[in-house]
Amino acid sequence: MTGIGMWTIAAERPQLAAIVDPDGRTLTYGELATEADRIGRGLRDAGLEAGDTIALLLPNGADILTAYFAAAQIGLHVVPLNWHLTAAEIGYILRDCGARAFIAHERFAGAAREAGRSVPSRFAVGDIPGFAPLSALGAGGSGRPFPRTLGALMVYTSGTSGRPKGVRRPLLGLDPDQVAPVSLWFFGLFGLRPFDDHVHLCCSPLYHTAVMNFAVISLQFGHTVVVMDHWDAEEFLRLVSAHRGTHSHMVPTQFRRLLALPAHTRRRYDVSSMRAMIHGAAPCPQPVKRDMLDWFGPVVIEYYAASEGGGTLITAAEWLQRPGSVGRAWPGSRIRVLDDDGKDRLPGEPGTVYLQMGDATFEYHGDAEKTRASWRDRMFTVGDIGYLDDDGYLFLCDRASDVIITGGVNVYPAEIENELAVHPAVADAAVFGIPHDEWGEEIKAVVQPQPGIDPGPALTTELLAFLAGRVARFKLPRTVDYVAELPRDPNGKLYKRLLRDPYWSGRDRAI
């Protein structure tokens, strides 16, 4: 059988399609390896060494994947930047990670110029004043860059609860041509094998950890990666049908938008090739999950993990038996739910969720205190609250930072949000605590109505009456506000602090 690993495949099957760009252009494995080698040589010539950091401000497409492979083969920490951030936010990350090189696309020229002034080596896809053209980098040489050693992805946490922090992993001196056994193991969880006529459809921004990892491992396995520049539900279906897509990594927001398509539009496209529709990153309301299972069948697979590591997995059949669970621990990993004293909670009792993935480790770059607080007995937490059932299946309640303490009672906003999401007038919802002089916090809901639905007192009355039959009275929101769109990032994560923080200005939260 043909060997695996991007450079091995490029040598043995150079004409195999590697990446299909959003504009339809196809880059072969031979072309991908040649470009990655050229850029890698150029970065070496610019003085970058193993352990240095490079930042990428690039849209979805072949450029960001090529730049990743170029940097990873010479031992760099690779920081993909969220191009929705402001110049000031990008500048903070560039300074915090100590970037010695910065590659940006002309689409983001304004932010790149302002944020990147302090970075020694700057390169542009297209034309950005003060940036050298990426197309010329390393063009005067040939062959592989030297020396070569495997780098690492360094993704900054989303900043949904404050300043983003870089998740930095140690470099292990591995050979870039070798595919780590953990990649074979991880894709094996979802039934994904090398080659096997697999086509990965990348439909979310590549600056997210999981999205980048799924695309990179797919390329290491000889899969073709079809890249979407932005999310469009019907275009997703068209690409699955046209390219016979077999697997994708998605979030519940995308599920909602697929389900919102008219029935005749959905029937227009053949999606029978899909073998693994993998989702995570945000809670999925049970009715949404059921509707996706009814449509796509038992290929909808859910997992729980974080940029820091993971995790759990649940198949469609298991989920139907335990609706709402995110599954059991991955083989070789461990899940514990602990109280504040570090003791295991009994089944059904909520506590802080801790994860362990073999001997893997990480640190929050530049934040020793956050790193220390995240670890306990070789396990780490990202602050999620959940419980295990008698069979070891994990159910998530909420983030500790989002828990509302009202009258001394803990209320988990995610429970209320999931119930609101079922109402046909609700497109999206956020629930959080605001100050109350007697109770400490009171519950507020912010709702994004479905198109054509008029917000106002009548809708509020209807929603509260709907909730009254589904949650305890003390969990009912005291007030409901309406917005045109909730502040979510493209991967579905809700920036709840943008809604909540104005209410707490000048005050300390109860938690």
C-alpha positions, 0 to 999 in steps of 0.5 A: 500500500502507498505510504502515508504522510503528505511528503511521502504521498507527494513523492509516490502519487504527485498527481493525487488531488490534495486541496480543492480551493474555494474558487474550484482550483485543485492543488495536487499533493506534488504541488502542495509539497513543492510549495511547502518546501519553498516557503520552508526554505525561505523561512529558514533563510529569514533566520527562523529556527526550531522553537520560533513562532510564526503567525498566519492571518489567512482565509480558508484555502490552500495558502493557509494549509501550505503555510502550515506544512511549511512551518511545521516541517522546520519546527515552528510553533504555528499560530493561526489568527482569527481574522474576525479580530480587530487589529488591536486584538491581533497585535496582542496575540502577535506580541504575546506569542513572540511571533518572528514571522507573520504571513497575511492575506491582502484581504486583511491588509489594514489589520495586518499592517497595523498589528504586524509592525513589530514582527521582524519578517512579514510576508503577504499573499497579494499586495500589502505595503511593508510586506514581502511577497510570499510568492518570492519567499525561497524562490531562489533555491531548491529541495527540502529545507534543512534542518527539519523537525516537527513543529506544533500548532499553537492555537489561542483560546477563543477569548469567550471569557477574557483575554485569549491564551496560547495553548503551547505544547512542547516540541518532541523532535519528531520527523515531519515525514512520519505520521504520529500514531496518535493521528491514526488512533484519533481518526480511527475513533471516527472510522476514518482510514488512510486513502479509502476514497475519503474526501474531507469537506472543510466548512469552518474557519481553519484558525480553530484547533479541531478544524485545522487538525481534521484538515491536516490529518486528512492530508496526511492520510491521502484524503482530498480536502475540499475547502469552503471560504465561508459557511453557506448551507446549500453550498455545503450540500452541493459540495458534498454531492459534487465531490462525494464528500465522506467526512466533515467537522461541524458545529450545531449552528451549521446543523440549524442552518442546514435544517432551515433549508426548504425541503425541496432544496434538501432533496436536490442534493445526494448526500449518501456519500457522507460517512462521518458527520462529526460535531463538537465545539458547542452544545447541540440541542436534542431536537436539532440532533434528532432531526440531523439523524433523521436526515443523514442517518447514523453518521452523526458522531459527537465528541467533547474536547478542547484546544487543550486536549480531550476527550469523549465520543458518542456514536449515533446509536449510543446517543439515542439511548442516552440523549444529551450525553457527549459520550465516554472517554476516548481509549487511552484517556480518562474522565473524572468529575471532581468536587472543589476538594478534588474528590470524585463526585458520585454518578449523577452529581455535577462537578468540575470535569477533568480530562487526561490524554495519555502523557500529553501536556501543555501550558498557557503561554505567558500565564503560569497561574492559569496553567497551574489552576488548570491541572490536578493530578496529571489531569486538566480542566477548561472549567466545564461542569458536568456529571457521569452516569453509572456507565461512565457517560459524560453529561455537560451542564455548563461552564463554571464561569457561566453558572448563575448563583441566584439565592444561593442556588446554582442554575446552569444557563445551558439547560434553559438555552437548550429549552428555548432553542426548541421553540419555533420562534427562537433562532438562538438564545443566551442566558446569563446572570445579572446583578440582583441586590437580594438574590445575588444574581437574577436570570436574563435571557437574550433571544434572537428571533426567527426571521419574520417573528416580531419581538416584544411583550407578546413573544416574551409572555409566550416564551416564559409560558413555554419554559414554565412547563419545561424547567423549574420556576426558579430557573425562569428568566426574569427578563427577556431582551431581543437582538438581531444576532447573538455574538457567536464566532463562526465555529458556534462559540458564544461570546456571552461576556459581551452580553453579560459584562455591561451589567457587571461594570464596576461590580464583582460577580458572585462567582 
